[in-house]
């Protein structure tokens, strides 16, 4: 809830005035906000990595010849549940359908009387809440530092573009594809080459299917 309300307020106060402005101005604004948040985190928590200790970190599950860390299994299942709840929200609730309508046709949403500004802020709040949930899951797996923000933001861009902009199914498929490919690359190649595989997939998708795996072709 804290992340949701923080994201909602940030969108209404800072980001909302930039809606309708040139896209490069919006990009620079979000980049400035990201840099500000990273430096604020550095000022509060410092540059040292931080993690949490849980009993599940020392447990594992065996499935035949395979062994899975319990904490990673729990994180994966939680992520699947969150993704399922988001899918239900965007496809079954009135607010979710309104958000999709505003994203598809801003002018049409205004014409039928939707409060587009509120929907934008609500969507940003939901996104911020998802970021908070992802961070809470990640800190149980690896030690985190503020410097991880840039790396995972770039990875998120890759996943969304590979899956297809505006497609939740594409985001899930892109995340699975990139995650599995990086894991396999880490096993078969050097771990430092994982990013090379991800960006190789990105280039291949942009060449063969620019709209992404599940994205819609431009009309």
N, C-alpha and C positions, 0 to 999 in steps of 0.2 A: 504494500500500500504506500509506503514511503516513497519508493521509486516512481510509482504511478502518479502521485500528486506532484512530485518534483518535476516529472516530465510534462505533466499537464500545465503546470504554472510556467515552465520554461517556454513551452510552445506559445501560450497565450501572450506572455509578456515580451519575449525576445524574438521568436521566430515568426509569429503571425504577421507583424508589420512587413516582413520581407516576401510574403506570398504575393505573387503577381509581378515581382521584380525579375530582372534577368537571372537566368539559372546560375551564371557564374557568381553573382552576388550571394545567392543562397548557399552555394557551395563554400564560398569563402567564409560566410557566417558560421556554418556548421563546423568548418575546419577550425575556426577561431575558438568556438565553444569547446571542441574536443581538446585542443591544446590547453585551454584554460582549466578544464577539468583534470587533465593529467598533471599539470603543475600544482593545482590545488591538492590533489591526492599526494603528490610528493611532499608538499609543505606539511600536510597533516600526518601522513604515515611514514614518510621517508622513502628512500630508494631500496631499502632492504626487502627481500622476498618474505612473504608471510603465508602461513598455512594453518590448518587446524588438525588436531589429533582426534581420531575416531577409532572405535574398536573395529568397525567395518574395513578400515584400511589394512588390517592384518588378517582379514578373512578372505576366502576365495571359494569359488564354485567349480566343481569338476563336471565336465560333460564329455565322457569318453576320454580321448587323449588330450582334450583341451582344458585349460585352466583359466578361469576368468576372475579378475579382481572383483570382490564384492562391491566395493565403492563405485567402480566403473559401471557395474551392472545396475546398481541403484540409480546412478546418475542418468544412465541411458533410459531406463524405464520411466523415470520422472520426466525426462525430456519428451518422451513419446506421449505421456499423459498430457503434458502442457500443450504439445502440438495438436493433439486430438481435441482438447478443450477450445483451442483457438479456432480450429476448423468448424466446430459446432457453433461457436459464437458468430463467426463470419457468414455462415450459411443458414443458420436456423433462427437467429434473433433479429429483431427489427433494427436495432442499432447496428449490428454487424452488416446487414444488408444495406443500410443507409450509408455506411462507410464505403462499401464497395461501389455503390452508385455514385457517390461523390468523387471517388478515385477514377471511375470510368468516364464520367461526364460532369465536370464541375458546374458548368452553366445550367445543364439540365437539372441538377440537384437543387440549385438556387431557385429555378423556375417553379419546381414543385413544392417549395417551401421548407426544404431541409436547412437546418442551421449548420452550414458548412464549416464555419470557424470553430464551433464547438466540437464537431466531428473530427476535425483535424487535430485539435488539442487532445481529445479523448484517444485518438489513434496513437499520437505521440506518447501519451501516458501509458498505454498498453505496451508499446514498444519498450519504454523505459522499464516497466515492470518485468518484461521478458529478459532484459539485460541484467536486472538485479537477480532474477532467478538463475540465469546462466552463470553469473559470477559466484553465487552461493554454491552451485554444483561444482564449478571448476576448482574452487579453493579446497574442496575435499579431495581432489585428485592431484593437483600440482600446486606448489608454492606460487603465489602471484605477486606481481609488482605493477606499478602504474605503467611501466614501459610495454607491458603486454597489450595495451589498448590498441596501439597502431597495428601490431601484427595481426590481431584477431579481427580488427575492423577491415583490414585489407582482405583477409580470408573470407569474411562475410560477403564482401563485394564479389569475390570470385564465385562463391556458392550461389548467390542470387543471380548473377549473370549466366552462369552455366545452367541453372535450373529454369530460368525464364522470369523476367520482371513481371510482378503482379500475380504470380502463380504460387500458391501455398504448396501444392503438390510438387511443383518444380523446385521449391526451396528445400523440401524434404529429400527429394531425389538428388539434388545437387549436393546437399550436405552428406548424404550417404556415399555418393560417388567420390567426392573429394576426400572424405574421411577414410574410406576403405583404400583408395589409391595411395594416400599418404602413409597409411599403416603398412601396406604391402611394400611400398618404396623404402620405408624404414627398415623392413626385414631383409629385403633383397639387395638394397643399395645402402649407401651411407645415410644415416638419419638427416644429415645436413642437406641432402638432395631432395627431401620431401617437397619443398616448395617448388622446385623445378618441375616436378611431376604435375602439381596442381596448376601451375601457370601454363604448362604444356597442354593440359586438358582444356583450359580456358581458350587458348589460341585455336585449338582444333575445333572447338564448338563455335567460336566466332567465325571461323572460315567456312564451316559446313552448314551451320544453322545459327545465324546471327541473333535470332530472337530467343535462343535458349532451347533447352530440351522440351519444355512444356509451355513456352511463351507463344503468344499469338503473333502471326505475321502482320506487319503493318498494312493497313488497308490502302 
